[in-house]
Amino acid sequence: MPRQMQLTPDLVARVPPHDGMSGLVSTRSDRPTDDDYAAVVAGLRSQGPASGEVWIFAYGSLIWNPEFDFDTECLGTLSGWHRSFCLGWVRIYRGTPERPGIMLALDRGGSCRGVVFRLPQVAIDENLTRILRREMPIKRDKPPCRWVTVRTDAGPVRAIAFPISRSSPAYLPDLTEEMVVQALATAAGERGSMAEYLASTVEHLEARGIHDRYLWRMQALVAERIAALYPGP
């Protein structure tokens, strides 16, 4: 029998939506140029496997909203990294300066069960650019991506993943559970709320037979917090 999530659509809908006035990516002056993205694509392709294949390892929203084309997908396990709400404070996408959020990231240690997608051979650069525009909306000194080896039932594949660097100013290693829960229960931006992000991620992982105990606990705590902050009728 499927597990019943406590973070229901009703509770997610109670989080006040983005007001449309702040935290918009389009208003940022520090966005990468087309040449910046092209340089990252070229660098990644030059380091890729001899086969020329490009797989993407997805652990969060890329699973349920990839926004790129792919011709094959399968489950895979990435060793040495685990899901963690440690990327913040998020003031774009699902947060604003007034209500900053915390996003999932791949942090060092443990392992992560996710999905690998293979980009179509005829449109690798185009789709890789689309992924980078989403995952790297703001200029960075170092691209937030690297090649990793993912274990699948068909054997290992080389894939591009987006782990967080512990030297990044966006890395938040010492957050208390209380701080994470509060941010997930209240933050919202132009792409929706953090509660919606959490619920969708857990739901789609469960649908693929991936039970992440950390995320399951977080959705229960966030559901409890939303019910307390935003009582229903």
N, C-alpha and C positions, 0 to 999 in steps of 0.2 A: 504494500500500500504506500503511495507517495507521501512523503513528509509534507505536513501543512505549514507553510510559512506564516509567521506572525506578522510580518510586514506586508499587509494586504494592500490592494489598490486603493481602498478607502483611506487608509492611513497615509499612504504616499500622497494622495490628492489633498490632504489637509495642510501640507507644507506650503506657505505663501509663495506664489510664483515670482519669477524675476520681474522687476518693474519696468524693464526695458530701457533704463536710463544710464546704467553704469556697467563696467566690466565687459564691454563689447570688444571683441577681438579686432573688429574693423577700425576702431578708433586708436589702436596702438601704433606708435611710431617706430617700434623696434621689431617689425616683422621681417622675416627673411625675404630676399629677392628671388626671382626665378633662377638667377645664376647661382645663388646660394644653394637652392635645392638641387640644381643640376650637378653641382660639385659633390654634394653628399651622395647622390645616386651613383655618380661615376666612381667615387671612392668605395662604396659598398660593392658595386659590381666587380671592381678589380680585385677584391678580396674574397669573392665568392668561389664556390666549388667549380671544378673543371667542367662539370656537366652544363653549367650555365643556368641551372634551375634556381629559382628564388622562392623560398618558402617563408612564410611569416608566422611566428609563434604568437598566438593570441591567448591572453589569460584573463581579460576583463571585457570591456565594451567592444573590442574588436571581434569578439565571438558573436555577439548578437547584433552588432551594427557595423560591419566591416567597412562599408563605403568604398570598396575596391572590388575589382573582378578577380575571380579565381576559378580554376578548373578542377581542383581536387582538394578535399579536406579530410583530415583524420585526427584522431586523438593522439596526443603525445605527452611525454613527461620530460621536463627540463630539470636536470639535477643541479644543485648548487644555488638555487634561487627559490624564493617563496613569495606568495602574495602578502602584501602588507599595506595598510593605510599609513603611508609615511611620506607622501608627496604633497607638499603644500607651501605656504597657504595658497590655495587655488582661488584666483580672483578673476578668472575667465572661464568660459564654457559652463561649468556647474557651480560657480561661485562668483561673488562680487567683492569689491573692497569692503562693503558694509557687512556682507555675510560670506566670508571666505570658507572654502571647503577643503577637504582632504581627499586626494585621489589614491586609488590603488597603484602600487608600483611593484616591480620585481626587486626584492631586497635579497642580499646575500644570505645563504644558508638554506638547508632543507631541500625540498623539491617542489615542483609545481606541475600539476596535471592541467593541460589545456588543449588547444586545438591548433594544428598547423594547416595553413592554407597555401597552396601552390599557385603562384601568379601565372597567367597565360603566357606562353613563350613569345607570342607575337606582340605582347603589350606590356613587357616587364617594366621598362622605364616609366611609362605612363602611369601604371598602377602604383609603382613604388613612390613616385612623386606625389600621388594622391595621399598615400599613407603618411608620408613625411609632412605634407601640409597640415594634416590633422594632428600628428603626434609632435610636431615641432612648429607650432604657430608663432613662436617668439624666437628671436636670434639667440644662439648659444655659442659659447666658445668651442664646445665639443658636441657633435651630434649625439643624441640620447639613444643610440642604437649600436648593435654589435652582432656579429655572427656567433651562433651557439650551435651545439649539437643536441637534437631532440630525439628521444627514443620513441619509436612507433612500433606497432605490431609487424609492420613490413620491414623494419630495420631502421637504423639511424638516418636522420636527414639533417643537413645543414640548413639553418633557418636564421632569419633576422629577428631579433628580439629587442625590447625596449626596457632594459633594466635601469635602475636609478644608480647614479654614482654617489657614494657616501661622502664625497667631497663637494657635492653640489649644494648651493645655498637653499635649494628646494627640498633637501632631504631633512626630514624631521624624525630623528631616531628616538627621542625621549618623551614622546607624547603619552600622557596617561590615557587609559581607556575612557575615562570621563570626557576628556577633551575630544577624542575621536567621535564618540557617540553624539556629543552635542553638535559638532560640525556636520555630521552626516544627517542629523535630524532637522537642521535649520538652513543649510546652505542651498542656494539655487542661483542659476545664471541663465544665459541665453539658450543653453542646450537642455535645460531642465534642472531638476533638483538632485542633490546627492542621494536622497532617499530612493528616488527612481532609479538612479544608477546602480545602487546597491541591490535593490530588489530584482532588477532585470538581470544583473550578473549572476546572482544566486539562482534565480529561476532557470536560466539557460544552462548553467553548469549542472544543475540537478537533472535537467532534461537529457543531458548527455551522459548521465551516470557518474558525474563528478561531484562528490560531497566534500566540500571544503568546510571543515569544522570551525575554522576561524571566522569565515564569512557567515556561517549559519548562526554562530553566537552573536555576531554584530547585528544581523538583521533582527534578531529577537530583542536586543537591547535598544536598537533604534526605534522599533515599533513601540516599545514601552515608553520611550522618551517622547515620541510624537504624540501619543495618546495623552500624555501628561501636559505637554505644551499647548496642544491644539485640540481641546475636547470637542467631540462630535456633538451633533444635535441631541 
